[in-house]
């Protein structure tokens, strides 16, 4: 009769509380919604840029407030704003920021301090990328069609508006954070943060028009708590 054996090391992985905690961290999820009457998207006037009208074949609308079913809000950045230890995090691949159809394909792009952003132009004409930080260095670069992407990174955390000096309606945000625990809400307003060790954290939700909301939460290993945010939409 064959006997199955288990080493002491394997037994320790299964039974030691510290090891289990490391393998079963808390995962926080939730939903972002609004009350009141949100601002309606405005139609973009592209009459001075016939190349964009020809390319798209239809009008664009602004993205400052994008809502979904059930009073949900899209493009809300939810992140851990305090409570994290100064643990060493692995290097992240470049975030990608593209220009296509006379629009930035990602309206709110979140990445970490020091992480590279690869910026590309998929349109058949020139674009201009002009981030406007207050803490980091400001730059302004034209990007010709067919040229390879270029990369850039930021040294300090900041919420940075981005615009195109050629096509005025092209607006976006670079959100540069010190944490890798973040998420951006989609059309359903939902988010899930990467798993966290047990502890007390401040979770912040940021929207470009409606500002910020913050909640403090204490979590234990293996928990999956829900944290919802509600913004007051301006009438």
C-alpha positions, 0 to 999 in steps of 0.5 A: 500500500502506497502512503502519501506523505507531506513535508513539514514545510508543506504542512506549515504553508497550510496551517501557519496563520501568517502564511494563510494571511499572505495567500488570502488578503482582503479584496475590496469592491463597490459601486459609484453612483450619483444623486441629482441631475448630472450635466448632459454631454455636449456635442463637440463642434468639429466644423473647423477640423474637416479631417475629423468629421470625415474620419468619424462620420458622426459627432462626438460628445464631451466626456466630463460626465459619463453616466450608466444605468442605475445612476452609475458614474463612469471614469471615477478613480478609486484608490487607496490614499492612506494606510499602505505600508512602504512595501516594494512593488514590482515594476509595472509594464508601460501604460498605454495612451492612444489617439484614435478617431480624434479622441483619446482612447482612454479618458482617465488613465491611471498609472504609478509614479515612475511607471512609463506611459507609452503614447501613440497616434493611430490617426492619419494626421497630426496630434498634440499631447499637452499634459498640464501638471502643477507639481511635475514638469510640463511638456508639450509634444506634437506627434506625427502620423505613422511615427513610433510611440514615445514614453514618459514617466512622472516623479510625483503623484498628481492629477494632470489634465491633458489636452490637444492643442490642435483639436481643442475637444480632445481632453483627458487626465493622467492620474499619477498615484503612489499606489498600485491599488486602484481601479477606474469605474466602467459603465456599470460604476463598479470597481474592484481593488487588488487584494490588500493585507489586513489593516486600516485604509482610507479609500478615495474616489475621484471624479473630474467634475464632482470632486472626491469622496473618502471612506476609512475601512478596517479589513481582516484577512479573507474578507471581501467588504463592499464600499460604495460612493455616492456623488451629488450631481450639480443640477 
